[in-house]
Amino acid sequence: MTTTLLLARHGQTVWHAENRYAGVSDVALTETGRAQAEALGRWAAAHPVDAIWTSTVSRAIVTAEPACRALGLTPRREADLRECDFGVVEGRTLAEFAAEDPKAAEAFRADPVTHPFPGAEDPTAAAHRGAAALHRIAAAHEGERVLVVAHNTLLRLVLCDLLSIPLGHYRRVFPRLRNAAVTELRMSAGSVGLITLNLPCEPDAA
C-alpha cells in the first residue's frame, strides 16, 4: 500500500537573509517565516492530510502549528528528522568559513559528503537516519497522506538517499528547498517516487 509523504522545510529564520547555517542551533522564525507557516497551514487544510510529523527542533515545530490547528491534529515528533550538525560552521556563512580556511571550503564545495565541515555530523549517517525515519513514518501510515516538517540539508540528503542519487551531489541536484514549500513522495514497499518538488503553498509564493 502506498503512503504519500508531504515534505516541507520549516519557515524562514532570522539567519535566513545572511544564509547562515542553523543546523542544531535553536533559531527563531521571522515574521515572514510565520506567514509561510500560516500558508502551509492553509494548504494542508485544503488538501487531505491524515497525520503531521516534525523534527524536534523548534523552528520545525512552530512551522507545523498552523496546519495542526487547521486540521485538529496532534503533531508527532521524530528526533531523527533534526537538521545536520554543521560543526564549526554553525551560525556562520560559507563565505566566512572560506575566508578562514579556503582549502577546506573548496573541498566542501567540490564534495560536501566526502569533505564535510570540521566537527560536522557525517552527512552519510544523517542521510541514513533521515531516510530510516521516513520509512518508519510511511510504514505507520500506510495508505495515508502525512505532512512532515523538517530541514533543508537533511531533506536534500534524504531525497538523494531515497532516489538513488549520489549523496555528494545533493547541493547541485537540489540547490535548495524553499521555506514551507511542499515536496511530495509516494512510498511503498521497496519503491519511492518523487511526484512534486518545491510546490509553493500559495500561487504567488517565490
C-alpha positions as CSV (number, residue, x, y, z in Angstrom):
1,M,0.0,0.0,0.0
2,T,1.3,3.5,-0.9
3,T,1.9,6.2,1.6
4,T,2.2,9.9,0.5
5,L,4.7,11.9,2.4
6,L,4.4,15.7,2.0
7,L,7.8,17.1,3.0
8,A,8.2,20.7,4.0
9,R,11.1,22.7,5.1
10,H,10.5,25.0,8.1
11,G,9.7,28.7,7.6
12,Q,12.3,31.4,7.2
13,T,14.5,32.0,10.2
14,V,16.4,35.1,11.5
15,W,19.6,33.7,10.0
16,H,18.0,33.1,6.5
17,A,18.8,36.5,5.0
18,E,22.5,36.0,5.6
19,N,22.4,32.3,4.6
20,R,23.9,31.3,8.0
21,Y,24.0,27.6,8.8
22,A,21.5,26.9,11.6
23,G,21.9,23.2,12.0
24,V,21.3,22.1,15.6
25,S,21.1,25.7,16.8
26,D,17.7,26.9,18.0
27,V,16.9,29.8,15.7
28,A,13.5,31.5,15.7
29,L,11.3,32.2,12.7
30,T,11.0,35.7,11.3
31,E,7.6,37.3,10.7
32,T,8.0,36.1,7.1
33,G,8.6,32.6,8.4
34,R,5.5,32.7,10.5
35,A,3.5,33.9,7.5
36,Q,4.9,31.0,5.5
37,A,3.8,28.6,8.2
38,E,0.3,30.0,8.0
39,A,0.3,29.5,4.3
40,L,1.4,25.9,4.8
41,G,-1.5,25.5,7.3
42,R,-4.0,26.8,4.7
43,W,-2.5,24.5,2.1
44,A,-2.9,21.5,4.5
45,A,-6.4,22.4,5.3
46,A,-7.3,22.4,1.6
47,H,-5.7,19.0,0.9
48,P,-6.2,15.7,2.6
49,V,-3.7,15.2,5.4
50,D,-4.1,12.4,7.9
51,A,-1.1,13.0,10.2
52,I,1.7,15.5,10.9
53,W,5.2,14.8,12.0
54,T,8.0,17.3,12.7
55,S,11.6,17.2,13.8
56,T,12.3,18.0,17.5
57,V,13.8,21.4,16.6
58,S,11.6,24.4,17.5
59,R,11.6,26.1,14.0
60,A,10.0,22.9,12.5
61,I,7.5,22.5,15.4
62,V,6.4,26.2,15.1
63,T,6.1,25.9,11.3
64,A,3.7,22.9,11.7
65,E,1.5,24.6,14.3
66,P,-1.0,26.3,11.8
67,A,-1.5,23.0,9.9
68,C,-2.1,21.2,13.2
69,R,-4.7,23.8,14.3
70,A,-6.4,23.8,10.9
71,L,-6.8,20.0,10.9
72,G,-7.2,19.3,14.5
73,L,-4.2,17.0,14.6
74,T,-1.7,16.4,17.3
75,P,1.8,16.5,15.8
76,R,4.2,13.7,16.4
77,R,7.9,14.4,16.8
78,E,10.9,12.5,15.5
79,A,14.4,13.2,16.6
80,D,15.9,11.6,13.5
81,L,14.4,14.4,11.4
82,R,16.5,17.0,13.0
83,E,18.9,19.1,10.9
84,C,22.5,18.1,10.4
85,D,25.1,19.4,12.9
86,F,27.4,21.7,10.8
87,G,30.2,21.7,13.3
88,V,32.5,24.8,13.2
89,V,30.2,26.5,10.7
90,E,27.1,26.6,13.0
91,G,25.9,30.2,12.9
92,R,28.3,31.2,10.2
93,T,28.2,31.6,6.4
94,L,30.2,29.6,3.9
95,A,31.9,32.8,2.8
96,E,33.0,33.4,6.4
97,F,34.4,29.9,6.7
98,A,36.1,30.2,3.3
99,A,37.9,33.4,4.4
100,E,39.3,31.5,7.4
101,D,40.0,28.1,5.7
102,P,39.8,28.4,1.9
103,K,41.1,24.9,1.2
104,A,38.5,23.2,3.5
105,A,35.8,25.4,2.0
106,E,36.8,24.5,-1.6
107,A,36.9,20.8,-0.6
108,F,33.4,21.1,0.8
109,R,32.1,22.8,-2.4
110,A,33.6,20.0,-4.5
111,D,32.1,17.2,-2.4
112,P,30.3,18.1,0.7
113,V,29.8,14.5,1.8
114,T,33.5,13.4,1.4
115,H,34.7,16.7,2.9
116,P,32.1,17.9,5.5
117,F,32.8,20.9,7.7
118,P,35.2,20.2,10.6
119,G,33.3,18.8,13.6
120,A,30.1,18.3,11.5
121,E,27.9,15.3,11.5
122,D,28.8,12.7,8.9
123,P,26.4,13.5,6.0
124,T,26.0,9.8,5.1
125,A,24.9,9.0,8.6
126,A,22.5,11.9,8.6
127,A,21.0,10.8,5.2
128,H,20.5,7.2,6.6
129,R,18.9,8.3,9.8
130,G,16.5,10.7,8.0
131,A,15.6,8.1,5.4
132,A,15.0,5.5,8.0
133,A,12.7,7.9,9.9
134,L,10.6,8.5,6.7
135,H,10.4,4.7,6.1
136,R,9.1,4.3,9.7
137,I,6.6,7.1,9.3
138,A,5.4,5.6,5.9
139,A,5.0,2.2,7.5
140,A,3.0,3.6,10.3
141,H,0.6,5.4,8.0
142,E,0.0,3.0,5.1
143,G,-2.4,4.4,2.6
144,E,-2.4,7.9,4.2
145,R,-1.1,11.3,3.5
146,V,1.4,12.6,6.0
147,L,2.9,16.1,6.3
148,V,6.5,16.0,7.5
149,V,8.2,19.3,8.6
150,A,12.0,19.1,8.7
151,H,15.1,20.9,7.4
152,N,16.8,21.9,4.2
153,T,20.1,19.9,4.2
154,L,18.7,16.9,5.9
155,L,15.8,16.6,3.5
156,R,18.1,17.1,0.4
157,L,20.4,14.3,1.7
158,V,17.4,12.1,2.3
159,L,15.9,12.7,-1.1
160,C,19.3,11.7,-2.7
161,D,19.3,8.6,-0.5
162,L,15.8,7.5,-1.3
163,L,16.1,8.3,-5.0
164,S,19.5,6.6,-5.5
165,I,21.3,9.8,-6.3
166,P,24.9,10.0,-5.1
167,L,24.9,11.9,-1.8
168,G,27.8,14.1,-2.8
169,H,25.6,15.7,-5.5
170,Y,22.9,16.9,-3.1
171,R,23.8,20.6,-3.3
172,R,23.9,20.5,-7.1
173,V,20.8,18.3,-7.7
174,F,18.7,20.0,-5.0
175,P,20.1,23.6,-4.7
176,R,17.6,24.4,-2.1
177,L,14.2,23.5,-0.7
178,R,12.1,26.6,-0.4
179,N,10.8,27.5,3.0
180,A,7.4,25.9,3.7
181,A,7.1,24.6,0.2
182,V,5.9,21.0,-0.3
183,T,7.8,18.1,-1.9
184,E,5.6,15.0,-2.5
185,L,6.9,11.5,-2.2
186,R,5.0,8.3,-2.8
187,M,6.4,5.4,-0.8
188,S,5.5,1.7,-0.9
189,A,7.4,-1.5,-0.1
190,G,10.8,-1.2,-2.0
191,S,9.6,1.8,-4.0
192,V,10.0,5.6,-3.7
193,G,8.7,8.1,-6.3
194,L,9.1,11.9,-6.4
195,I,5.9,13.5,-7.5
196,T,6.5,17.2,-6.9
197,L,9.4,19.3,-5.8
198,N,9.2,22.7,-4.1
199,L,5.4,23.1,-4.7
200,P,4.5,26.6,-3.3
201,C,1.6,26.7,-0.9
202,E,0.3,29.9,-2.4
203,P,0.2,30.8,-6.1
204,D,2.4,33.9,-5.7
205,A,5.0,32.3,-3.5
206,A,8.6,32.7,-4.6
